[in-house]
Amino acid sequence: MEGGAESVATRIMVGVNESTIKGYPHASISSKGAFEWTLKKIVRSNTSSFKLLFLHVQVTDEDGFDDMDSIYASPDDFKTMNRRNKIRGLHLLEYFVHRCHEIGVPCEAWIKKGDPKEVILHEVKRVQPDFLVVGSRGLGPFQKVFVGTVSEFCVKHADCPVITIKRKPGEAPQDPADD
């Protein structure tokens, strides 16, 4: 490079989540689609010019009991549940990191807890990627009212350009809210 300046890789944050159908450690259809699209359409064979930043947000159940009606728990039980959730998240991220290493794309991956909309925006401000890629389930207007969409929220509020990748029609499960 001229003047001794180093080449700086374009940093792409990719929001990923687990499958609502298969659960951990399987990535959602939308997450895999967004990742594969990023590799195929942006990175292509120019692997050293990009760095992928994988963010997985674990949604904390309001009571922390994963939809159980009741539970007898000690403080150690809660520690075990937190450890189990972290391990599940790491297994999910392992898929994306492994694929990047196979093809030589530099990457980082981390897990945060909370509301995906708020956490993604916070991480975008903190990390300052060049842009954000998120999957979209392609919900209709009725479902959006009740489910809400992380991708739409990110498009409206993120401090960087956002690319949303819709699922392919053949990939959509019977219930579009599933992923």
Disulfide bonds with the S-S distance in Angstrom:
none
